[in-house]
Each structure stands twice: as structure tokens, then as C-alpha cells.
Amino acid sequence: MEQKPETGKSTDKTKNTCYTSTIKANEKKIREETIMVIRLFCAAGMSTSLLVKKMEEAAKEKGKDVDIVAYPFTEMERVIEGVDVALLGPQVGYQLARAKEICDPKGVPVDVIPMQDYGMCNGMNVLKFAYKLAKNK
């Protein structure tokens, strides 16, 4: 039953809005505390598969819960929703400006993986790079 606003009591609509806002805030907090969603983008989505495995191993070693998947750059617009960090392989680094056009409106930080870490498949360094990007967003 809805109360009149002039009584100083909230209406059901106000309660629902507050409740929805609280749920969204809690979901965001839970997500931030439990899992980092990282997407890697390269030319075909296959060249980063070994790096993904190395990053998952590094995350497990550090006790971090991550969701890491590699895609071809051409899929970025389709899969960027709900992502915490987007990383580009050096071979598609020239696409950084386009990637920012896609990611910035969604609040997703994006950058190019350092060439040396990518080439050496240094999962720990790339994972740290991703967390640093997420922290600075």
C-alpha cells in the first residue's frame, strides 16, 4: 500500500528504487571482491591462448579468482559488456584508439600488453598489469 509523500514516509516506488540500487551496489561489491573479468584481444583469438593459461596459473598461485578469455579483436564490441579489463595483444596494438572508442563508454579500461611480457608469456606480469589497469579506472 502506497503512503502519501507528504507524510514523510517513503512510497513503495521509492522503496523499490532504493532496494534496486542496494542490490546493484551489492552485486558490484561482490563482483569486485570475488572475480576479475579479463578479456584479451588479438588478431585471431588463438595466439593468446597460452598466455591465458599462464595468467590463470598466476592467478591461482596468488589466490585470485579470474575469468580470462581470448577473442579476436573483431569480437570486442560483442563481448565487452561486463568486462573489468580489456587487453590487446601487441599485434593489434594499432587498434588501441578503436578499442578505447568501444571500451570507454562502458567504463572498461583497455591497453596494449607489453611486448616483452606477451612474447615471454609472462602470465604473472600480465595479470599484474590487468589489476593495475582496473585499479586506475
Steps between C-alpha positions, in 0.01 A plus 500: 500500500642834396535784755465864408838671450402793728484265801876471492478126439638348185273369233524144375657640183773673702558183701532298179745751353712495815481121513607470135788743555612301805490174306705650216754642746527164677538311172779738398671458839475121482634502146790728590590280795465162335586503132689706246362470147786545254472479123801476271472598137739404224495450125318166497437417867736204495842654551411602856378156612832406663515838672147448635611169655807664653287783641256249651790314661637827640157594636462163668846538654400842639156384615321727253174397337503593132301443185739536206406435138671591173311622194585640160499880506205498261283357783572779750173689456300181546672374817607814691189526722574405862877498451731651762811535280571463127853425381626513144775279366789703356411383148174697522644790699436727203128452581530665844314816396209292366507282812468811718200612295336168585615467862488855637119535485473172694754612762738221403871586515695378197869495410758308300682215675872582524683328214757326720243354739284388208792343314628319809145398604565651841158437647586651837612833352201522268265417789661776710465735201128418479444560872690829481281614209184405689616682812570821304164512319 
